[in-house]
């Protein structure tokens, strides 16, 4: 442990119901409550419903939570993977359906890179289902200096086809 308290942006997703927690939006809501118990919730976005990407099949419920922790990124990742398993997540296809998916989007400690983890998450700037919830609770969060979550959300919104 590093001893310093950091703020983590955690992406939360679900596209499979859970026997105890219910449908994906309730799974995400339960995961937010659990993050609050385990780490101390600073803030959480509203839960959004999004179309599945890749081969995931079912649509997703997504949110972003800001949590406080003195864990370093590898320790935080281990804690998040343990929580996923407690919610019934099993290893499977990379883009397959899942009860719970928790990803470290970024943290207040700067860049982190190891063989198994890169923070900030490499594809975050292209994922509206992460950027929009993050921008709603932390619009000034800088993911790609000098760009904030608000800037990236605006950029992604301009790219979307109009209906």
C-alpha positions as CSV (number, residue, x, y, z in Angstrom):
1,X,0.0,0.0,0.0
2,X,1.2,3.5,-0.8
3,X,-0.3,5.1,2.3
4,X,-1.7,8.1,0.4
5,X,-5.4,8.4,-0.4
6,X,-6.2,8.5,-4.1
7,X,-9.3,9.0,-6.0
8,X,-10.1,6.3,-8.6
9,X,-12.6,6.5,-11.4
10,X,-14.1,3.0,-11.8
11,X,-16.2,2.1,-14.8
12,X,-19.1,-0.3,-14.0
13,X,-21.0,-2.4,-16.4
14,X,-23.4,-5.3,-16.5
15,X,-25.4,-7.0,-19.2
16,X,-26.6,-10.2,-17.5
17,X,-29.1,-10.5,-14.7
18,X,-28.1,-11.9,-11.3
19,X,-30.2,-14.2,-9.2
20,X,-29.9,-12.0,-6.0
21,X,-29.3,-8.5,-7.4
22,X,-31.7,-8.6,-10.4
23,X,-31.5,-7.1,-13.8
24,X,-28.3,-5.3,-15.0
25,X,-29.3,-1.8,-13.7
26,X,-29.8,-3.3,-10.3
27,X,-26.5,-5.2,-10.5
28,X,-24.7,-1.9,-11.2
29,X,-26.6,-0.2,-8.3
30,X,-25.5,-3.0,-6.0
31,X,-21.9,-2.8,-7.2
32,X,-21.9,1.0,-6.4
33,X,-23.2,0.2,-2.9
34,X,-20.5,-2.4,-2.5
35,X,-17.8,0.0,-3.7
36,X,-19.0,2.5,-1.1
37,X,-18.7,-0.2,1.6
38,X,-15.3,-1.4,0.5
39,X,-13.6,1.9,-0.4
40,X,-15.7,5.0,0.4
41,X,-17.8,6.4,-2.4
42,X,-16.9,9.9,-3.4
43,X,-19.6,10.1,-6.1
44,X,-21.4,8.0,-8.7
45,X,-23.1,8.8,-12.0
46,X,-26.6,7.9,-13.0
47,X,-26.9,4.4,-14.6
48,X,-27.1,4.5,-18.4
49,X,-28.4,1.9,-20.7
50,X,-26.2,1.3,-23.8
51,X,-26.1,-1.0,-26.8
52,X,-23.7,-3.9,-26.6
53,X,-20.4,-3.6,-28.4
54,X,-18.4,-6.3,-30.0
55,X,-19.8,-9.8,-29.4
56,X,-21.3,-9.0,-26.0
57,X,-24.9,-9.7,-27.1
58,X,-27.2,-8.1,-24.6
59,X,-27.3,-4.3,-23.9
60,X,-25.4,-2.9,-21.0
61,X,-26.2,-0.9,-17.9
62,X,-23.1,1.4,-17.3
63,X,-22.0,3.9,-14.7
64,X,-18.9,5.4,-13.3
65,X,-18.0,5.7,-9.6
66,X,-15.4,7.8,-7.9
67,X,-13.9,6.0,-4.9
68,X,-11.2,6.8,-2.4
69,X,-8.5,4.3,-1.5
70,X,-4.9,4.1,-0.4
71,X,-4.4,1.0,-2.6
72,X,-2.0,1.3,-5.6
73,X,-3.5,0.4,-9.0
74,X,-2.4,-3.3,-9.0
75,X,-3.9,-3.8,-5.5
76,X,-7.1,-1.9,-6.6
77,X,-7.4,-4.1,-9.7
78,X,-7.1,-7.3,-7.5
79,X,-9.9,-5.9,-5.3
80,X,-12.1,-5.2,-8.2
81,X,-11.6,-8.6,-9.8
82,X,-12.4,-10.2,-6.4
83,X,-15.6,-8.2,-6.3
84,X,-16.5,-9.3,-9.9
85,X,-16.1,-12.9,-8.8
86,X,-18.3,-12.3,-5.7
87,X,-21.0,-11.1,-8.1
88,X,-20.7,-14.2,-10.2
89,X,-18.3,-13.1,-12.9
90,X,-16.5,-16.1,-14.6
91,X,-13.7,-16.1,-17.1
92,X,-15.0,-16.3,-20.6
93,X,-15.0,-14.6,-24.0
94,X,-13.3,-11.2,-23.9
95,X,-16.4,-9.4,-25.3
96,X,-18.9,-11.8,-23.9
97,X,-21.8,-11.0,-21.6
98,X,-21.0,-10.6,-18.0
99,X,-22.8,-10.1,-14.7
100,X,-20.4,-7.4,-13.6
101,X,-17.4,-5.6,-15.2
102,X,-15.3,-3.2,-13.2
103,X,-12.4,-1.3,-14.8
104,X,-10.0,1.3,-13.5
105,X,-10.5,4.2,-15.8
106,X,-8.0,6.5,-14.1
107,X,-6.7,7.5,-10.7
108,X,-5.4,10.7,-9.1
109,X,-1.8,9.3,-8.8
110,X,-0.8,9.9,-12.4
111,X,0.0,7.4,-15.1
112,X,0.6,3.8,-14.2
113,X,2.0,1.1,-16.5
114,X,2.9,-2.5,-15.9
115,X,2.6,-5.7,-17.9
116,X,-0.9,-6.3,-16.7
117,X,-2.3,-2.8,-16.2
118,X,-2.3,0.6,-17.8
119,X,-3.9,3.6,-16.1
120,X,-5.6,5.6,-17.5
121,X,-7.4,2.9,-19.5
122,X,-6.1,3.0,-23.1
123,X,-9.4,3.1,-24.9
124,X,-11.3,5.4,-22.5
125,X,-11.3,8.5,-24.8
126,X,-13.3,6.5,-27.4
127,X,-15.9,5.0,-25.0
128,X,-19.0,7.2,-24.6
129,X,-20.4,4.7,-22.1
130,X,-17.5,5.6,-19.8
131,X,-16.8,9.3,-20.7
132,X,-20.4,10.5,-20.5
133,X,-21.0,9.2,-16.9
134,X,-17.5,10.4,-15.8
135,X,-18.2,13.9,-17.3
136,X,-21.5,14.0,-15.4
137,X,-19.8,13.7,-12.0
138,X,-16.3,15.0,-12.7
139,X,-16.4,17.2,-15.7
140,X,-12.9,18.7,-15.0
141,X,-11.2,15.3,-14.6
142,X,-8.2,15.3,-17.0
143,X,-7.8,12.1,-18.9
144,X,-5.7,13.3,-21.8
145,X,-3.9,16.5,-20.8
146,X,-5.1,19.1,-21.5
147,X,-8.5,17.5,-22.3
148,X,-11.1,17.0,-19.5
149,X,-13.9,14.5,-19.4
150,X,-16.2,17.3,-20.5
151,X,-14.1,18.0,-23.6
152,X,-13.9,14.3,-24.5
153,X,-17.7,13.8,-24.0
154,X,-18.3,16.8,-26.3
155,X,-15.9,15.4,-28.9
156,X,-17.6,12.0,-28.8
157,X,-21.1,13.5,-29.1
158,X,-20.1,15.4,-32.2
159,X,-18.9,12.1,-33.8
160,X,-22.3,10.3,-33.3
161,X,-24.5,10.0,-36.3
162,X,-27.6,12.1,-36.2
163,X,-31.0,10.4,-36.3
